[in-house]
Amino acid sequence: MGRLDGKIAAITGAGRGIGRECALLMASEGAKIVVNDLGGNADGTGTGHIADDVVAEIQAAGGEAVSNTASVAEVAGGESLLATALEAFGGMDILLNNAGILRDRTIFKMEEADWDAVLAVHLKGHYCCSRPFARYIRENNRTGCRIMNFSSVSGLFGNFGQSNYGAAKAGIAGFTRVLALELAKYGCTVNTISPGALTRMTIPLMEARGEEVAQENLDQGGPQHVAPVCTWLASEAGAGITSQIFHASGGAVAIMQQPKVIKQFNKDGLWTLDELDQVVPQLVAAREANDAAAEETGAPVTL
């Protein structure tokens, strides 16, 4: 018996990297998989048929899967993802919004096309795929579904040269919090994944810094380390865990902070600049103390 027996999962960007690893593991746990991938380059250009290769892998291992090569950056593409699941398997229970591209530039060099392309695939792509699935859940009262949205430390912490990618990934975390509220009555959990993995998108960044990526690095920090966390959240064990941000990377699994007021001052009337001279440093100090406490509680614990 697999953890996902009888479940139907659609995974975007599943032709390579994290998406592929999630597709293979979920299939091994009994899920029927819609493997979505446009098959393009890391910058979003071009197309290919790598989704068929993953389908063949799953089928060779005794699982069930079909491919979908629609672009998630278009509403019609998101709708076709659900349509493929319904046509092939008669339903849909799990959505992993994983597809993404990179067009790294500093703000000084970033063109409008670089900004628009990244926001379209990442942030709009999450909307395009989630809306038809959410409607399907509501119209059919299909309870116990799962949505996992992929953010990044580039958006949650910030990363030089990735304002487009960071903005999209930060937006995805906010999108997740809202979806979790809107789908709660149907027992659908919606969580954010912040992955860390060596993939075709991240390896070139390391190599550009002069770092060599050996097989040992891939074994210790490859995308296979993210898949178990996603698969666990998709299972019955993940019921009731929603609106969270989970970080998974190279043997590590962590839960991340959500926006929360740390310290607050109130007064009647407008704040004067002299009063803010006194108050703002205390607010910043409270934030620094909160960060220090989080650093302590967030220190790795080895099992």
Rosetta silent file (secondary structure, phi, psi, omega in degrees, C-alpha in Angstrom):
SEQUENCE: MGRLDGKIAAITGAGRGIGRECALLMASEGAKIVVNDLGGNADGTGTGHIADDVVAEIQAAGGEAVSNTASVAEVAGGESLLATALEAFGGMDILLNNAGILRDRTIFKMEEADWDAVLAVHLKGHYCCSRPFARYIRENNRTGCRIMNFSSVSGLFGNFGQSNYGAAKAGIAGFTRVLALELAKYGCTVNTISPGALTRMTIPLMEARGEEVAQENLDQGGPQHVAPVCTWLASEAGAGITSQIFHASGGAVAIMQQPKVIKQFNKDGLWTLDELDQVVPQLVAAREANDAAAEETGAPVTL
SCORE:     score description
SCORE:     0.000 S_00000001
   1 L     0.000  130.141  177.615    0.000    0.000    0.000 S_00000001
   2 L   -95.987  159.132  179.836    1.325    3.401   -0.970 S_00000001
   3 L   -65.435  -23.371 -175.925    0.748    6.639    0.895 S_00000001
   4 L  -118.032   24.922  178.287   -0.980    8.128   -2.158 S_00000001
   5 L   -55.516  131.269  177.693   -2.979    5.168   -3.429 S_00000001
   6 L    84.171   -4.155 -179.387   -6.027    6.372   -5.359 S_00000001
   7 L   -92.289  153.028 -179.798   -4.798    9.983   -5.585 S_00000001
   8 E  -123.391  121.645 -174.909   -4.331   11.945   -8.796 S_00000001
   9 E  -120.153  137.828  172.083   -1.577   14.549   -8.926 S_00000001
  10 E  -112.551  127.360 -175.418   -0.710   17.209  -11.495 S_00000001
  11 E  -126.124  120.243  179.453    2.854   18.521  -11.285 S_00000001
  12 L   -87.527  151.075 -177.500    4.071   21.462  -13.344 S_00000001
  13 L    61.938   36.831 -171.936    7.664   21.672  -14.487 S_00000001
  14 L   -94.877    9.663 -179.963    7.924   17.913  -13.909 S_00000001
  15 L   -80.017  -21.922 -177.864   10.232   17.116  -16.797 S_00000001
  16 L  -145.088  172.569  167.352   13.386   17.842  -14.824 S_00000001
  17 H    54.618 -137.041 -175.216   14.712   18.649  -11.379 S_00000001
  18 H   -61.660  -43.677 -179.005   12.409   18.932   -8.386 S_00000001
  19 H   -60.050  -43.005  178.677    9.221   18.375  -10.373 S_00000001
  20 H   -63.219  -45.413 -179.591   10.534   15.152  -11.884 S_00000001
  21 H   -62.321  -39.290  177.067   11.659   13.824   -8.505 S_00000001
  22 H   -64.602  -42.046 -179.897    8.244   14.615   -7.006 S_00000001
  23 H   -61.811  -44.828 -178.081    6.499   12.882   -9.921 S_00000001
  24 H   -66.314  -43.985 -178.030    8.614    9.734   -9.558 S_00000001
  25 H   -69.730  -43.759  179.580    8.236    9.501   -5.772 S_00000001
  26 H   -63.278  -37.685  177.039    4.506   10.246   -5.751 S_00000001
  27 H   -64.297  -39.266  179.242    3.972    7.653   -8.477 S_00000001
  28 H   -66.772  -21.614  177.153    5.923    5.095   -6.436 S_00000001
  29 L   -93.663    9.240  171.773    3.528    5.835   -3.560 S_00000001
  30 L   104.803   -4.809 -179.465    0.530    5.028   -5.736 S_00000001
  31 L   -76.085  147.201  169.996   -0.512    8.376   -7.221 S_00000001
  32 E   -90.566  134.337 -166.645   -1.503    8.736  -10.860 S_00000001
  33 E  -118.683  132.461  164.673    0.511   11.601  -12.330 S_00000001
  34 E   -97.319  113.027 -177.942   -0.043   14.325  -14.898 S_00000001
  35 E   -93.632  105.528  179.377    3.494   15.313  -15.900 S_00000001
  36 E  -100.340  130.084  171.301    3.416   18.909  -17.134 S_00000001
  37 L  -165.245  129.545  176.869    6.424   20.478  -18.815 S_00000001
  38 L   -70.980  -22.688  178.050    6.773   22.819  -21.769 S_00000001
  39 L    78.407   22.300 -176.082   10.227   21.369  -22.300 S_00000001
  40 L   -88.154 -174.338  177.282   11.892   24.734  -22.754 S_00000001
  41 L   -80.253  172.713 -177.204   15.220   26.198  -21.728 S_00000001
  42 L   -63.417  -23.344  178.742   15.939   27.622  -18.291 S_00000001
  43 L   -91.852    4.499  176.745   15.057   31.125  -19.546 S_00000001
  44 L    94.396   -5.031 -179.782   11.661   29.969  -20.811 S_00000001
  45 L   -87.140  153.558  175.763   12.496   29.852  -24.508 S_00000001
  46 L    81.359  170.870  178.114   11.970   26.803  -26.696 S_00000001
  47 L  -142.067  167.773  178.744    9.920   23.644  -26.275 S_00000001
  48 L  -168.095 -173.289 -175.340   10.542   19.915  -26.040 S_00000001
  49 L  -124.486   37.070 -178.827    9.034   16.572  -25.076 S_00000001
  50 H   -68.255  -22.027  177.103   10.810   15.782  -21.822 S_00000001
  51 H   -61.043  -36.557  179.080    7.455   15.223  -20.104 S_00000001
  52 H   -63.648  -34.505  179.629    7.054   12.058  -22.193 S_00000001
  53 H   -64.670  -40.562  179.485   10.375   10.758  -20.869 S_00000001
  54 H   -69.113  -39.176  175.367    9.186   11.073  -17.269 S_00000001
  55 H   -57.555  -44.024  179.895    5.888    9.402  -18.151 S_00000001
  56 H   -63.318  -38.393  177.226    7.865    6.521  -19.639 S_00000001
  57 H   -61.643  -45.553 -179.198    9.952    6.238  -16.453 S_00000001
  58 H   -64.267  -44.403 -179.458    6.843    6.074  -14.296 S_00000001
  59 H   -65.747  -38.087  178.912    5.164    3.526  -16.526 S_00000001
  60 H   -63.260  -27.990  179.185    8.310    1.375  -16.671 S_00000001
  61 L   -88.309    3.331  177.491    8.227    1.239  -12.868 S_00000001
  62 L    95.809    7.049 -179.858    4.603    0.078  -12.932 S_00000001
  63 L   -94.430 -179.510  179.888    2.921    3.435  -12.314 S_00000001
  64 L  -119.531  132.244 -178.959    0.355    5.443  -14.239 S_00000001
  65 E  -160.493  153.478  172.897    1.092    8.797  -15.861 S_00000001
  66 E  -136.044  159.926 -178.357    0.260   11.017  -18.815 S_00000001
  67 E  -103.049  156.643  174.660    2.002   14.079  -20.190 S_00000001
  68 E  -144.786  126.038 -175.124    0.829   17.655  -20.649 S_00000001
  69 L  -113.329   21.266 -179.367    2.973   20.217  -22.491 S_00000001
  70 L   -73.905  153.792  175.711    0.843   23.343  -22.050 S_00000001
  71 L   -79.970  127.262  179.611    2.340   26.616  -20.831 S_00000001
  72 L   -75.940   -9.886  179.670    1.328   27.390  -17.270 S_00000001
  73 L   -77.811   -2.280 -179.665    1.762   31.104  -18.012 S_00000001
  74 L  -120.378  143.214  179.770   -1.544   31.041  -19.896 S_00000001
  75 H   -56.864  -42.764  179.921   -5.041   30.535  -18.509 S_00000001
  76 H   -61.550  -33.533  178.219   -5.755   27.945  -21.188 S_00000001
  77 H   -66.364  -43.637  177.101   -2.652   26.033  -20.099 S_00000001
  78 H   -63.603  -38.643  178.376   -3.815   25.830  -16.501 S_00000001
  79 H   -66.923  -35.878 -179.695   -7.248   24.705  -17.612 S_00000001
  80 H   -69.016  -27.524  177.777   -5.727   22.014  -19.833 S_00000001
  81 H   -62.333  -48.636  176.644   -3.821   20.635  -16.844 S_00000001
  82 H   -64.117  -42.330 -179.083   -7.079   19.893  -15.044 S_00000001
  83 H   -60.812  -39.205  178.751   -8.689   18.665  -18.266 S_00000001
  84 H   -63.769  -43.170  179.065   -5.855   16.196  -18.804 S_00000001
  85 H   -62.825  -43.136 -179.126   -6.260   14.814  -15.287 S_00000001
  86 H   -66.496  -42.663 -177.957  -10.021   14.444  -15.722 S_00000001
  87 H   -68.064  -41.410 -175.374   -9.744   12.827  -19.143 S_00000001
  88 H   -81.151  -38.878 -170.214   -6.979   10.407  -18.184 S_00000001
  89 H  -126.803   -6.980  175.481   -7.882    9.541  -14.606 S_00000001
  90 L    83.683   10.910  179.018  -11.344   10.941  -13.868 S_00000001
  91 L   178.847 -173.401  176.364  -10.368   13.436  -11.183 S_00000001
  92 L  -159.924  135.104 -177.161   -7.646   15.458   -9.497 S_00000001
  93 L  -123.717  -27.177 -171.035   -6.532   15.665   -5.871 S_00000001
  94 E  -132.844  134.429  174.754   -3.048   17.200   -5.782 S_00000001
  95 E  -127.555  123.187  171.886   -1.484   20.189   -7.528 S_00000001
  96 E  -110.352  111.181  178.001    2.217   21.022   -7.344 S_00000001
  97 E   -89.096   88.437 -171.718    2.934   24.441   -8.856 S_00000001
  98 L  -111.812  -21.226 -172.640    6.628   23.928   -9.524 S_00000001
  99 L   -58.261  141.483  178.948    7.316   25.264  -13.043 S_00000001
 100 L  -164.858  162.761  176.179    9.726   28.165  -13.271 S_00000001
 101 L  -136.267  168.360  175.818   12.321   30.024  -15.310 S_00000001
 102 L  -127.958  137.798  168.166   15.204   32.388  -14.601 S_00000001
 103 L  -142.262   75.353 -172.488   16.228   35.631  -16.259 S_00000001
 104 L   -73.751  130.267  174.596   18.659   37.094  -13.773 S_00000001
 105 E  -154.443  150.545  166.825   19.657   40.744  -14.134 S_00000001
 106 L   -71.790  162.773 -178.640   20.322   43.585  -11.735 S_00000001
 107 L   -61.700  -23.134  179.530   17.633   46.258  -11.820 S_00000001
 108 L   -68.872  -28.434 -175.032   20.032   48.432  -13.824 S_00000001
 109 L  -113.261   -6.277 -174.373   19.990   45.972  -16.727 S_00000001
 110 L   -72.996  124.207  177.580   16.618   44.264  -16.399 S_00000001
 111 L   -89.336  161.046  179.996   14.379   44.755  -19.410 S_00000001
 112 H   -56.812  -38.406 -178.932   10.602   44.698  -19.310 S_00000001
 113 H   -64.195  -35.941  177.647   10.570   41.375  -21.146 S_00000001
 114 H   -65.566  -42.792  178.822   12.772   39.794  -18.447 S_00000001
 115 H   -64.526  -50.830 -174.823   10.436   41.022  -15.726 S_00000001
 116 H   -63.647  -40.710 -176.759    7.232   39.999  -17.514 S_00000001
 117 H   -64.668  -43.919 -178.416    8.430   36.520  -18.496 S_00000001
 118 H   -68.892  -43.698  177.904    9.477   35.534  -14.972 S_00000001
 119 H   -63.849  -34.683 -178.090    6.333   36.939  -13.332 S_00000001
 120 H   -66.653  -47.261 -177.186    4.190   35.194  -15.951 S_00000001
 121 H   -71.540  -44.769 -175.325    5.595   31.710  -15.425 S_00000001
 122 H   -79.662  -70.053 -171.380    5.961   31.889  -11.644 S_00000001
 123 H   -73.426  -51.246  178.230    3.278   34.111  -10.142 S_00000001
 124 H   -65.243  -34.981  178.785    0.681   34.119  -12.924 S_00000001
 125 H   -58.985  -38.706  176.374    1.402   30.452  -13.519 S_00000001
 126 H   -62.759  -40.769  176.942    0.324   29.646   -9.975 S_00000001
 127 H   -64.081  -47.771 -174.567   -2.941   31.514  -10.609 S_00000001
 128 H   -58.969  -37.368 -178.525   -3.528   29.871  -13.987 S_00000001
 129 H   -87.262  -31.847 -175.777   -3.236   26.361  -12.559 S_00000001
 130 H   -77.905  -36.265 -176.456   -4.806   26.941   -9.141 S_00000001
 131 H   -60.797  -51.331  179.406   -8.002   28.694  -10.237 S_00000001
 132 H   -63.701  -33.908  178.261   -9.483   25.826  -12.313 S_00000001
 133 H   -67.841  -42.269  178.504   -8.472   23.314   -9.657 S_00000001
 134 H   -62.000  -42.082  178.322  -10.063   25.415   -6.896 S_00000001
 135 H   -63.791  -40.217  178.090  -13.270   25.721   -8.911 S_00000001
 136 H   -62.021  -42.412  178.196  -13.267   21.971   -9.501 S_00000001
 137 H   -60.303  -47.480 -177.711  -12.885   21.367   -5.754 S_00000001
 138 H   -67.519  -46.481 -175.436  -15.790   23.678   -4.927 S_00000001
 139 H   -67.106  -28.382 -178.245  -18.140   22.517   -7.694 S_00000001
 140 H  -107.871    3.778 -176.699  -17.601   18.841   -6.887 S_00000001
 141 L    46.865   45.641 -178.782  -17.124   19.226   -3.122 S_00000001
 142 L   -84.082  101.583 -173.640  -13.929   17.215   -3.548 S_00000001
 143 L   -87.746  163.120  174.390  -12.508   17.252   -0.052 S_00000001
 144 L    75.646   21.748 -179.737   -9.016   16.455    1.170 S_00000001
 145 L   -81.970  169.977 -177.584   -7.136   17.967   -1.770 S_00000001
 146 E  -135.972  137.852  169.608   -3.635   19.428   -1.646 S_00000001
 147 E  -127.882  131.276  174.092   -1.924   22.393   -3.288 S_00000001
 148 E  -123.201  123.044 -177.828    1.797   23.044   -2.923 S_00000001
 149 E  -108.495  139.084 -173.869    3.222   26.303   -4.243 S_00000001
 150 E  -101.277  113.226  174.104    6.921   26.798   -4.813 S_00000001
 151 L   -99.374 -154.502 -178.948    8.541   29.921   -3.427 S_00000001
 152 L  -167.298  153.588  173.764   12.263   30.517   -2.870 S_00000001
 153 H   -63.183  -20.685  177.059   14.712   32.044   -0.432 S_00000001
 154 H   -63.171  -31.180  177.308   15.315   34.574   -3.226 S_00000001
 155 H   -93.985  -33.958 -176.559   11.863   35.974   -2.474 S_00000001
 156 H   -79.950  -33.019  178.519   11.654   35.214    1.230 S_00000001
 157 L  -111.960  -32.327 -174.806   15.136   36.534    2.086 S_00000001
 158 L   103.117  145.621  178.501   16.229   38.334   -1.099 S_00000001
 159 L  -151.331  131.132 -176.393   19.042   37.595   -3.546 S_00000001
 160 L   -56.093  133.845  175.514   21.201   39.961   -5.577 S_00000001
 161 L    80.955   11.015 -177.814   20.281   40.158   -9.249 S_00000001
 162 E  -131.194   45.863 -178.557   16.900   38.455   -8.919 S_00000001
 163 H   -64.295  -36.631  178.227   14.362   41.222   -8.367 S_00000001
 164 H   -67.801  -50.027  179.816   11.951   39.675  -10.900 S_00000001
 165 H   -64.406  -44.007  179.914   12.318   36.156   -9.513 S_00000001
 166 H   -63.509  -40.759  178.640   12.297   37.375   -5.902 S_00000001
 167 H   -63.496  -42.520  179.232    9.161   39.458   -6.424 S_00000001
 168 H   -64.250  -44.322 -176.290    7.366   36.506   -7.979 S_00000001
 169 H   -70.390  -34.496  174.251    8.448   34.111   -5.250 S_00000001
 170 H   -67.223  -39.636  177.465    7.465   36.492   -2.448 S_00000001
 171 H   -62.084  -35.846  179.337    4.101   36.958   -4.147 S_00000001
 172 H   -63.603  -37.293  177.458    3.611   33.198   -4.243 S_00000001
 173 H   -63.481  -40.232  176.340    3.937   33.023   -0.441 S_00000001
 174 H   -68.166  -40.727  176.629    1.178   35.628   -0.125 S_00000001
 175 H   -57.507  -41.753 -179.749   -0.930   33.854   -2.740 S_00000001
 176 H   -62.504  -43.768 -178.415   -0.629   30.658   -0.702 S_00000001
 177 H   -61.311  -38.880  179.686   -1.859   32.285    2.504 S_00000001
 178 H   -70.180  -45.446  179.366   -4.995   33.550    0.753 S_00000001
 179 H   -60.250  -36.961  179.016   -5.714   30.242   -1.002 S_00000001
 180 H   -60.755  -38.216  177.229   -5.373   28.416    2.306 S_00000001
 181 H   -69.038  -43.779 -173.691   -8.153   30.594    3.736 S_00000001
 182 H   -72.701  -25.743 -176.950  -10.403   30.279    0.704 S_00000001
 183 L  -105.905    3.249 -176.846  -10.128   26.489    0.402 S_00000001
 184 H   -59.803  -38.482 -176.218  -10.160   25.614    4.118 S_00000001
 185 H   -65.552  -16.435  179.053  -13.879   24.733    4.150 S_00000001
 186 H  -100.303    7.359  179.839  -13.191   21.975    1.624 S_00000001
 187 L    69.497   20.185  178.742  -10.381   20.440    3.676 S_00000001
 188 L   -91.507  121.849  176.666   -7.847   21.429    1.032 S_00000001
 189 E   -88.119  144.690  178.825   -4.443   22.299    2.438 S_00000001
 190 E  -133.502  114.750 -176.973   -2.312   24.912    0.680 S_00000001
 191 E  -127.945  157.385  177.144    1.335   25.191    1.631 S_00000001
 192 E  -101.285  134.502  173.768    4.459   26.937    0.393 S_00000001
 193 E  -107.909  126.707  172.511    7.625   25.013   -0.379 S_00000001
 194 E  -108.843   96.127 -174.002   10.943   26.845   -0.216 S_00000001
 195 E   -90.192  153.953  169.422   13.316   24.385   -1.876 S_00000001
 196 E  -131.162  115.714 -175.404   17.064   24.323   -2.002 S_00000001
 197 L  -157.596  150.450  173.874   18.484   21.986   -4.633 S_00000001
 198 L   -83.548  110.676 -179.681   21.145   21.651   -7.274 S_00000001
 199 L  -134.264 -179.369  179.206   19.278   21.746  -10.578 S_00000001
 200 L   -63.893  -17.802  177.812   19.865   23.020  -14.100 S_00000001
 201 L   -86.497  -31.097 -175.667   18.687   26.431  -12.841 S_00000001
 202 L   -99.419  -28.360 -179.478   20.967   26.660   -9.810 S_00000001
 203 H   -59.088  -44.374  178.604   24.103   24.795  -10.923 S_00000001
 204 H   -60.227  -30.486  178.042   25.096   27.506  -13.460 S_00000001
 205 H   -66.144  -40.221  177.703   24.888   30.096  -10.669 S_00000001
 206 H   -67.139  -44.266 -179.002   27.374   28.098   -8.612 S_00000001
 207 H   -63.943  -33.301  177.614   29.671   27.542  -11.567 S_00000001
 208 H   -66.330  -24.091  176.746   29.605   31.265  -12.332 S_00000001
 209 L   -87.747    3.895  179.240   30.982   31.799   -8.817 S_00000001
 210 L    86.221   12.654 -179.047   33.818   29.420   -9.615 S_00000001
 211 L   -92.042  135.270  178.281   32.392   26.516   -7.608 S_00000001
 212 L   -89.890  134.733 -179.606   32.742   23.007   -8.980 S_00000001
 213 L  -106.611  106.776 -179.575   29.665   20.761   -8.808 S_00000001
 214 L   -98.650  171.287  179.622   30.677   17.117   -8.358 S_00000001
 215 H   -59.323  -34.772  177.969   28.543   13.996   -8.112 S_00000001
 216 H   -60.391  -38.628  177.637   28.953   14.128   -4.341 S_00000001
 217 H   -63.691  -41.430 -179.098   27.297   17.554   -4.355 S_00000001
 218 H   -66.907  -36.771  178.397   24.384   16.202   -6.382 S_00000001
 219 H   -65.405  -38.982 -174.949   23.966   13.258   -4.018 S_00000001
 220 H   -87.707  -24.620 -174.781   23.899   15.527   -0.973 S_00000001
 221 H  -133.696   22.794 -178.783   22.004   18.494   -2.401 S_00000001
 222 L   -77.842  173.546 -177.314   20.026   17.282   -5.383 S_00000001
 223 H   -66.732  -16.096  179.027   16.291   17.738   -6.012 S_00000001
 224 H   -62.697  -18.999 -179.615   15.563   14.260   -4.654 S_00000001
 225 H   -78.502  -16.830 -179.286   15.782   15.752   -1.149 S_00000001
 226 L   -87.024  -32.886 -173.452   12.745   17.986   -1.745 S_00000001
 227 H   -58.151  -41.109 -179.268   10.395   15.276   -3.034 S_00000001
 228 H   -61.287  -37.160  179.785    9.795   13.431    0.287 S_00000001
 229 H   -64.661  -44.461  179.157    8.557   16.592    2.004 S_00000001
 230 H   -64.357  -41.332 -178.675    6.100   17.302   -0.827 S_00000001
 231 H   -66.601  -40.614  177.626    4.933   13.687   -0.890 S_00000001
 232 H   -62.448  -45.053  179.609    4.391   13.629    2.877 S_00000001
 233 H   -64.064  -29.927  179.810    2.349   16.839    2.756 S_00000001
 234 H   -76.292  -16.610 -175.997    0.277   15.357   -0.077 S_00000001
 235 L   -84.737  178.157  178.031   -0.552   12.289    1.994 S_00000001
 236 H   -63.014  -26.513  178.990   -3.159   11.817    4.709 S_00000001
 237 H   -61.863  -26.502 -178.394   -0.460   12.621    7.258 S_00000001
 238 H   -86.393    2.325 -179.031   -0.488   16.215    5.976 S_00000001
 239 L   -60.527  133.766  177.574   -4.190   16.792    6.648 S_00000001
 240 L    86.869  -10.734  177.048   -4.796   19.979    8.624 S_00000001
 241 L   -94.840  108.137 -172.849   -1.324   21.394    8.011 S_00000001
 242 L  -145.406  158.530  178.233   -1.952   24.453    5.876 S_00000001
 243 L    62.106   29.951  179.958   -0.714   27.991    5.141 S_00000001
 244 L  -107.338  162.635  173.233    2.817   27.055    6.195 S_00000001
 245 E  -116.407  114.011  179.167    6.213   27.624    4.586 S_00000001
 246 E  -106.915  131.926  174.453    8.404   24.537    4.590 S_00000001
 247 E  -102.611  131.169  178.887   12.058   24.664    3.580 S_00000001
 248 E  -133.016  127.297 -175.898   13.558   21.453    2.200 S_00000001
 249 E  -166.248  122.725  169.564   17.159   21.159    1.122 S_00000001
 250 L    46.462   49.348  179.909   19.900   18.540    1.163 S_00000001
 251 L    89.165   -3.875  178.927   18.630   16.478    4.075 S_00000001
 252 E  -103.035  142.463  169.625   17.175   19.461    5.928 S_00000001
 253 E  -134.681  133.014 -174.435   13.513   20.136    6.576 S_00000001
 254 E  -145.894  158.221  172.225   12.432   23.308    8.347 S_00000001
 255 E  -111.865  139.716 -172.057    9.411   25.496    8.962 S_00000001
 256 L  -109.014  158.257  179.314    9.805   29.221    8.340 S_00000001
 257 L   -65.595  150.592  171.224    8.420   32.312    9.998 S_00000001
 258 L  -108.422  159.003  177.318    5.288   34.022    8.718 S_00000001
 259 L   -55.792  131.667 -177.327    4.725   37.804    8.868 S_00000001
 260 L  -155.904  140.380  175.673    3.848   38.762   12.443 S_00000001
 261 L   -68.565  128.459 -178.425    3.895   41.948   14.497 S_00000001
 262 L   -94.320  -43.090  179.832    6.870   41.748   16.858 S_00000001
 263 L  -152.872  147.810 -175.548    6.432   44.934   18.881 S_00000001
 264 L  -147.832  141.716  173.082    3.997   47.849   18.682 S_00000001
 265 L  -118.145  141.099  175.959    3.480   51.287   20.237 S_00000001
 266 L  -122.514  152.771  172.910    0.160   53.161   20.264 S_00000001
 267 L  -157.676  162.378  174.173   -0.717   56.781   21.032 S_00000001
 268 L   -81.915  134.044  176.951   -3.544   59.227   20.447 S_00000001
 269 L    85.243 -173.051 -177.677   -3.001   61.501   17.470 S_00000001
 270 L   -76.466  147.725  172.265   -0.130   61.767   15.036 S_00000001
 271 L   -74.432  136.787  172.947    3.356   60.641   15.837 S_00000001
 272 L   -90.043  159.388  178.965    5.867   63.434   16.031 S_00000001
 273 H   -63.931  -35.623  177.870    9.318   63.040   14.535 S_00000001
 274 H   -64.230  -39.782  178.157   10.845   63.445   18.002 S_00000001
 275 H   -65.838  -39.886  178.469    8.675   60.610   19.313 S_00000001
 276 H   -66.107  -29.016  173.249    9.708   58.422   16.378 S_00000001
 277 H   -56.533  -34.108 -179.141   13.323   59.166   17.280 S_00000001
 278 H   -85.265  -37.299 -169.949   12.584   57.269   20.494 S_00000001
 279 H   -83.850  -45.845 -173.474   10.260   54.564   19.191 S_00000001
 280 H   -59.645  -43.094  176.470   11.762   53.343   15.895 S_00000001
 281 H   -59.235  -33.475  177.566   15.095   52.232   17.407 S_00000001
 282 H   -68.913  -36.619  177.159   13.143   50.169   19.941 S_00000001
 283 H   -64.461  -44.928  179.756   11.156   48.548   17.124 S_00000001
 284 H   -64.042  -39.837  178.552   14.331   47.683   15.242 S_00000001
 285 H   -63.610  -38.006  178.443   15.905   46.309   18.423 S_00000001
 286 H   -65.583  -38.798  178.227   12.846   44.120   19.006 S_00000001
 287 H   -65.786  -40.682  178.986   13.131   42.777   15.469 S_00000001
 288 H   -64.974  -38.712  177.542   16.817   42.008   15.976 S_00000001
 289 H   -66.398  -38.563  177.946   16.044   40.187   19.232 S_00000001
 290 H   -64.508  -42.115  177.634   13.335   38.209   17.465 S_00000001
 291 H   -62.221  -41.560 -179.884   15.770   37.269   14.702 S_00000001
 292 H   -63.290  -40.496  178.438   18.335   36.156   17.280 S_00000001
 293 H   -65.190  -40.062  178.857   15.752   33.955   19.009 S_00000001
 294 H   -66.144  -36.874  176.640   14.759   32.439   15.661 S_00000001
 295 H   -60.638  -38.488 -179.065   18.407   31.753   14.862 S_00000001
 296 H   -70.634  -48.638 -178.105   18.675   29.820   18.117 S_00000001
 297 H   -72.369  -23.463 -178.722   15.481   27.789   17.748 S_00000001
 298 L   -88.749    2.454  177.493   16.177   27.269   14.038 S_00000001
 299 L   -62.112  138.568 -175.819   19.584   25.690   14.561 S_00000001
 300 L   -60.045  140.275  173.294   19.655   22.227   12.915 S_00000001
 301 L  -115.469  120.534 -176.621   18.838   19.189   15.011 S_00000001
 302 L   -87.995  129.341  177.351   20.312   15.971   13.626 S_00000001
 303 L   -96.993    0.000    0.000   18.202   12.826   13.841 S_00000001
